[in-house]
Amino acid sequence: MKQYSFNLIILLVLFSCNISDEKTKNNNPLIYEQEKHFKNMKQLTYGGENAEAYWSFDDSKLIFQATNEKWGQSCDQIYIIDTNNYSLDSVTPQMVSLGLGRTTCSYFMPGDSTIIYASTHLEDAKCPHVPERRVDGKYVWPIYDSYDIFISDLEGNIVKQLTNYEGYDAEATVSPTGDKIVFTSIRSGDLELYTCNIDGSDIRQVTNQLGYDGGAFFSHDGKKLVFRSSRPKTDDEIKQYKELLLKGLVMPTNMEIYVCNVDGSDLKQVTNLGNANWSPFFHPSNEKIIFCSNHESLLGFPFNLYMIDIDGNNLEQITYGKKFTSFPVFSNDGKKIVFSSNRNNGGTRETNVFIADWIE
């Protein structure tokens, strides 16, 4: 779900094609022919790299991260837009982060008057270094140890620092019931999930198995968590995982979707598809999970959206693009969905945010 995705997007769009290569339906050039769950799709952003758009509690606004030179920023920053604002092709949205360092994983707090996000600005005002392409060609994500989690008002003023541990703390999301936060931290020596109360108190470790656990979201009733995980099994996989982690890196090319209760009990693996399965989110019924996957890809792309029952049955493909679609998030009333995609980018490297009515 998180800031590393932009590096992945850049990799994927090298193989991009124009939207003319896709068949569309309903006289809407943004919806591909087999995408039966979408209606009235609209494009919210135009240009740059835009992703991880999340709804306010009242569904009137979206908060997202973006890198857009036209907006005066060359490193991921956090922005807020009205869900009916379709003018970002000519209007710069409201930036609510500081414009310093790199930011990621923003989310509205209860009441919609404050937000939560992670930032590296305390260590350095400059954008942190992106890892060089590996000699072996394998793709990695950086786990910046300078990330901490902050709460800000809607004017960009930080009102509280939620974490203050050495090492990576990021990927925070908020329960729809408004009482808890879940985030990923390396404070145990491994990348695990933690929960805390909405004020940052009562921090509890949720997961405890070797591997990267991240990108967690609460179910709509606040009782369960869904997340992505890379769980190395063989000696070689374990060795590689630990060596990369010491360098502040993870390899996200083999991840599956898991669910558990908020306290970590009743942990279950939902997918067993191979390749990268990530960016999961609960369907409004809490009985299904929508997620991003490239499990049908031979060369790493395309990434499309899929939906699966919480018990791992009835896998259904949702999007049918030839490039990249990810970060699906249902509105709190269950009537709409927002996601990020390379569709309609004219063969460029642009990744934009799209909004559509959800049809069962």
C-alpha positions as CSV (number, residue, x, y, z in Angstrom):
1,M,0.0,0.0,0.0
2,K,2.6,2.4,0.7
3,Q,5.3,4.9,-0.6
4,Y,7.4,2.1,-2.1
5,S,4.7,1.5,-4.6
6,F,5.8,4.6,-6.6
7,N,9.1,3.0,-7.3
8,L,7.2,-0.1,-8.5
9,I,5.0,2.0,-10.7
10,I,8.0,3.6,-12.3
11,L,9.3,0.1,-13.1
12,L,6.0,-1.1,-14.5
13,V,5.3,1.8,-16.7
14,L,8.4,1.2,-18.8
15,F,6.2,-1.4,-20.4
16,S,3.2,0.8,-20.8
17,C,0.7,1.0,-23.6
18,N,-1.9,3.5,-24.6
19,I,-5.5,3.2,-23.5
20,S,-6.5,2.7,-27.2
21,D,-5.2,-0.9,-26.7
22,E,-8.1,-1.6,-24.3
23,K,-11.7,-2.0,-25.1
24,T,-14.0,0.3,-23.1
25,K,-17.7,0.1,-22.2
26,N,-20.7,2.3,-21.4
27,N,-19.4,5.1,-23.4
28,N,-16.9,5.7,-20.6
29,P,-13.3,5.6,-22.0
30,L,-12.0,5.0,-18.5
31,I,-13.8,1.7,-17.9
32,Y,-12.6,-1.4,-19.7
33,E,-15.1,-3.8,-21.2
34,Q,-15.0,-6.5,-18.6
35,E,-15.0,-4.2,-15.6
36,K,-18.6,-4.9,-14.5
37,H,-18.3,-3.5,-11.0
38,F,-17.6,0.1,-12.1
39,K,-19.9,2.8,-13.2
40,N,-19.5,6.6,-13.7
41,M,-15.8,6.5,-13.4
42,K,-14.0,9.8,-13.2
43,Q,-10.3,10.7,-13.2
44,L,-9.3,12.9,-10.2
45,T,-5.6,13.6,-10.9
46,Y,-3.7,14.4,-14.1
47,G,0.1,13.9,-14.2
48,G,2.8,12.9,-11.8
49,E,2.6,9.9,-9.4
50,N,-0.5,9.9,-7.3
51,A,-1.5,7.0,-5.1
52,E,-2.9,5.8,-1.8
53,A,-6.1,7.8,-1.8
54,Y,-8.2,7.3,1.4
55,W,-11.6,8.6,2.3
56,S,-12.5,11.0,5.1
57,F,-14.9,9.5,7.7
58,D,-17.8,11.4,6.1
59,D,-16.7,10.4,2.5
60,S,-16.6,14.1,1.4
61,K,-12.8,14.2,1.0
62,L,-9.8,12.2,-0.1
63,I,-6.2,12.3,1.3
64,F,-3.4,11.0,-0.9
65,Q,0.3,11.2,-1.6
66,A,1.8,12.5,-4.8
67,T,5.0,13.5,-6.5
68,N,4.2,16.2,-9.1
69,E,6.7,18.7,-10.4
70,K,3.9,21.0,-11.5
71,W,2.8,21.3,-7.9
72,G,6.4,22.3,-6.9
73,Q,7.3,19.0,-5.2
74,S,9.8,16.3,-6.4
75,C,9.3,14.0,-3.3
76,D,6.1,12.4,-2.1
77,Q,3.9,14.8,-0.1
78,I,0.4,14.6,1.2
79,Y,-2.7,16.4,-0.3
80,I,-6.4,16.7,0.4
81,I,-9.1,17.1,-2.2
82,D,-12.9,17.2,-2.3
83,T,-14.3,14.0,-3.8
84,N,-16.2,16.1,-6.4
85,N,-13.1,18.1,-7.4
86,Y,-12.3,17.0,-11.0
87,S,-10.2,20.1,-11.8
88,L,-6.7,18.9,-10.8
89,D,-5.6,19.1,-14.4
90,S,-5.4,22.8,-13.9
91,V,-5.7,23.4,-10.1
92,T,-3.1,22.5,-7.4
93,P,-4.7,20.7,-4.4
94,Q,-4.1,21.6,-0.8
95,M,-0.9,20.2,0.5
96,V,-1.2,19.3,4.2
97,S,2.3,17.9,4.8
98,L,5.3,20.1,5.5
99,G,7.0,19.8,2.1
100,L,10.1,18.4,3.8
101,G,11.6,15.0,3.5
102,R,9.4,12.1,2.1
103,T,5.9,11.5,3.4
104,T,3.7,8.4,3.1
105,C,0.7,6.5,4.3
106,S,-1.8,9.3,5.2
107,Y,-5.2,8.7,6.7
108,F,-8.0,10.8,8.2
109,M,-8.4,10.7,12.0
110,P,-11.9,10.5,13.6
111,G,-13.8,13.8,13.2
112,D,-12.0,14.6,9.9
113,S,-10.2,17.6,11.5
114,T,-6.8,15.9,11.8
115,I,-4.8,13.5,9.7
116,I,-2.0,10.9,10.4
117,Y,1.0,10.3,8.2
118,A,4.6,9.2,8.2
119,S,7.5,11.5,7.4
120,T,11.3,11.5,7.3
121,H,11.6,15.3,7.8
122,L,13.1,15.1,11.4
123,E,16.3,13.5,10.1
124,D,16.6,15.5,6.9
125,A,14.6,18.1,5.0
126,K,15.8,16.7,1.8
127,C,14.2,13.7,0.0
128,P,15.9,10.5,1.1
129,H,18.0,8.6,-1.4
130,V,16.3,6.0,-3.5
131,P,18.2,2.7,-3.7
132,E,20.2,2.1,-6.9
133,R,19.0,-0.6,-9.3
134,R,20.5,-3.9,-8.1
135,V,23.1,-5.7,-10.3
136,D,21.0,-8.9,-10.1
137,G,17.9,-6.9,-11.4
138,K,15.8,-7.8,-8.4
139,Y,13.3,-5.2,-7.2
140,V,13.5,-3.9,-3.6
141,W,11.7,-1.3,-1.5
142,P,13.6,1.0,0.9
143,I,12.6,0.9,4.6
144,Y,13.7,4.3,5.7
145,D,14.7,4.3,9.4
146,S,13.9,8.0,9.6
147,Y,10.2,7.5,9.2
148,D,8.1,8.4,12.2
149,I,4.3,8.9,12.4
150,F,2.7,12.3,13.0
151,I,-0.7,13.8,13.5
152,S,-1.4,17.1,11.8
153,D,-4.3,19.5,11.4
154,L,-5.7,20.3,8.0
155,E,-3.6,23.4,7.7
156,G,-0.4,21.3,7.8
157,N,0.5,22.0,11.4
158,I,1.9,18.9,13.3
159,V,0.0,18.6,16.6
160,K,1.6,15.4,17.8
161,Q,4.4,13.0,17.1
162,L,2.9,9.5,17.6
163,T,6.1,7.4,17.4
164,N,9.6,8.2,18.6
165,Y,11.5,4.9,18.2
166,E,14.7,4.3,16.3
167,G,14.0,2.7,13.0
168,Y,11.1,2.4,10.6
169,D,7.6,3.4,11.8
170,A,5.0,4.0,9.1
171,E,2.0,2.6,7.2
172,A,-0.6,3.8,9.8
173,T,-4.3,3.4,9.1
174,V,-7.3,4.1,11.4
175,S,-10.2,1.9,12.4
176,P,-13.6,2.9,11.0
177,T,-14.9,2.7,14.5
178,G,-12.5,5.5,15.4
179,D,-10.8,3.9,18.4
180,K,-7.5,2.3,17.1
181,I,-4.6,2.8,14.8
182,V,-2.5,0.0,13.1
183,F,1.0,0.5,11.8
184,T,4.2,-1.3,10.8
185,S,7.3,-1.0,12.9
186,I,10.8,-2.5,13.1
187,R,11.2,-1.9,16.8
188,S,11.3,-5.6,17.6
189,G,14.0,-6.2,15.0
190,D,11.6,-7.4,12.3
191,L,8.8,-5.6,10.4
192,E,5.7,-6.4,12.4
193,L,2.2,-4.9,12.9
194,Y,1.3,-3.0,16.0
195,T,-1.9,-1.3,17.2
196,C,-2.4,1.5,19.6
197,N,-5.3,3.7,20.9
198,I,-6.3,6.7,18.9
199,D,-4.1,8.9,21.2
200,G,-1.1,6.7,20.7
201,S,-1.3,4.9,24.1
202,D,-1.5,1.1,24.7
203,I,0.9,0.0,21.9
204,R,0.5,-3.7,21.3
205,Q,2.4,-6.0,18.9
206,V,0.0,-7.9,16.6
207,T,2.3,-10.2,14.5
208,N,5.4,-12.0,15.5
209,Q,6.6,-14.2,12.6
210,L,9.6,-13.6,10.5
211,G,8.9,-11.5,7.4
212,Y,7.5,-8.2,6.3
213,D,4.0,-7.5,7.6
214,G,2.6,-4.3,6.3
215,G,-0.1,-2.3,4.6
216,A,-2.8,-3.3,7.2
217,F,-6.4,-2.1,7.2
218,F,-9.2,-2.7,9.7
219,S,-12.5,-4.4,8.8
220,H,-15.5,-2.0,8.7
221,D,-16.6,-3.3,12.1
222,G,-13.1,-2.8,13.5
223,K,-12.7,-6.4,14.6
224,K,-10.2,-7.7,12.1
225,L,-7.1,-6.7,10.1
226,V,-6.1,-7.5,6.6
227,F,-2.5,-7.1,5.5
228,R,0.2,-8.1,3.1
229,S,3.1,-10.3,4.1
230,S,6.3,-11.8,2.8
231,R,7.0,-14.9,4.9
232,P,10.4,-16.4,4.0
233,K,10.4,-20.2,4.4
234,T,13.6,-21.7,3.0
235,D,17.1,-21.1,4.4
236,D,18.0,-19.1,1.3
237,E,14.9,-17.0,1.6
238,I,15.4,-16.3,5.3
239,K,19.1,-15.4,4.7
240,Q,18.2,-13.0,1.9
241,Y,15.4,-11.4,3.9
242,K,17.6,-10.8,6.9
243,E,20.5,-9.4,4.8
244,L,18.3,-7.0,3.0
245,L,16.6,-5.9,6.2
246,L,20.0,-5.0,7.6
247,K,20.4,-2.7,4.6
248,G,17.0,-1.1,5.1
249,L,15.5,-3.0,2.2
250,V,12.7,-5.5,1.6
251,M,12.0,-7.5,-1.6
252,P,8.2,-7.2,-2.3
253,T,8.0,-9.7,-5.2
254,N,6.6,-12.6,-3.2
255,M,3.8,-11.5,-0.9
256,E,0.4,-13.0,0.1
257,I,-2.7,-11.6,1.9
258,Y,-3.4,-12.5,5.5
259,V,-6.2,-11.7,8.0
260,C,-6.3,-11.9,11.8
261,N,-8.2,-10.5,14.7
262,V,-7.1,-7.1,15.9
263,D,-5.1,-8.7,18.7
264,G,-3.3,-11.0,16.3
265,S,-5.3,-14.2,17.1
266,D,-6.9,-16.4,14.5
267,L,-4.3,-15.6,11.9
268,K,-5.1,-17.0,8.4
269,Q,-3.5,-16.8,5.0
270,V,-6.1,-15.8,2.5
271,T,-4.2,-16.0,-0.8
272,N,-1.7,-18.6,-2.1
273,L,-1.3,-17.2,-5.6
274,G,2.4,-16.6,-5.9
275,N,4.1,-13.4,-7.1
276,A,3.1,-10.1,-5.4
277,N,-0.3,-9.9,-3.8
278,W,-0.8,-6.7,-1.8
279,S,-2.8,-3.5,-1.1
280,P,-5.7,-5.4,0.4
281,F,-8.9,-3.8,1.7
282,F,-12.1,-5.2,3.1
283,H,-15.3,-5.3,1.0
284,P,-18.2,-3.4,2.7
285,S,-19.6,-6.8,3.7
286,N,-16.4,-7.7,5.6
287,E,-16.7,-11.2,3.9
288,K,-14.5,-10.4,0.9
289,I,-11.2,-8.7,0.3
290,I,-10.2,-6.6,-2.7
291,F,-6.5,-6.5,-3.5
292,C,-3.8,-5.9,-6.1
293,S,-1.9,-8.8,-7.7
294,N,0.4,-9.8,-10.6
295,H,0.0,-13.5,-10.0
296,E,-1.0,-14.1,-13.6
297,S,2.0,-12.2,-14.9
298,L,5.1,-13.8,-16.3
299,L,7.2,-10.6,-16.5
300,G,6.1,-8.8,-13.4
301,F,3.2,-6.9,-15.0
302,P,0.3,-6.2,-15.3
303,F,-1.0,-5.6,-11.8
304,N,-4.8,-5.8,-11.6
305,L,-7.4,-5.8,-8.9
306,Y,-9.0,-9.0,-7.7
307,M,-11.5,-9.9,-5.0
308,I,-11.6,-13.0,-2.9
309,D,-13.7,-14.4,0.0
310,I,-12.1,-14.0,3.4
311,D,-11.7,-17.8,3.5
312,G,-9.7,-17.8,0.2
313,N,-12.4,-19.0,-2.1
314,N,-14.1,-17.5,-5.2
315,L,-11.3,-15.4,-6.6
316,E,-12.7,-12.8,-9.1
317,Q,-10.8,-10.5,-11.4
318,I,-12.0,-6.9,-11.1
319,T,-9.9,-4.8,-13.4
320,Y,-8.4,-5.7,-16.8
321,G,-5.7,-3.2,-17.5
322,K,-2.4,-4.0,-19.2
323,K,-0.3,-1.9,-16.9
324,F,-0.9,-1.1,-13.2
325,T,-3.9,-0.8,-11.0
326,S,-3.7,-0.8,-7.2
327,F,-4.7,0.8,-3.9
328,P,-8.5,0.0,-4.0
329,V,-10.4,1.6,-1.2
330,F,-14.2,1.5,-0.7
331,S,-16.0,4.6,0.7
332,N,-17.4,4.3,4.2
333,D,-20.9,4.0,2.8
334,G,-19.8,1.3,0.4
335,K,-21.2,3.0,-2.7
336,K,-17.9,4.1,-4.3
337,I,-14.4,3.0,-4.8
338,V,-11.2,4.9,-5.4
339,F,-7.9,3.4,-6.8
340,S,-4.7,4.4,-8.6
341,S,-4.0,3.4,-12.2
342,N,-1.8,3.9,-15.2
343,R,-4.9,3.9,-17.4
344,N,-5.5,6.9,-19.6
345,N,-1.9,8.2,-19.3
346,G,-1.1,8.3,-23.0
347,G,1.8,5.9,-22.6
348,T,3.6,8.2,-20.1
349,R,4.8,7.3,-16.6
350,E,1.9,9.0,-15.0
351,T,-0.2,7.2,-12.3
352,N,-3.5,8.9,-11.4
353,V,-6.3,8.5,-8.9
354,F,-9.7,7.4,-10.2
355,I,-13.1,7.3,-8.5
356,A,-16.2,5.2,-9.6
357,D,-19.5,4.0,-8.4
358,W,-19.3,0.4,-7.1
359,I,-21.8,-2.1,-8.6
360,E,-22.3,-5.5,-7.0
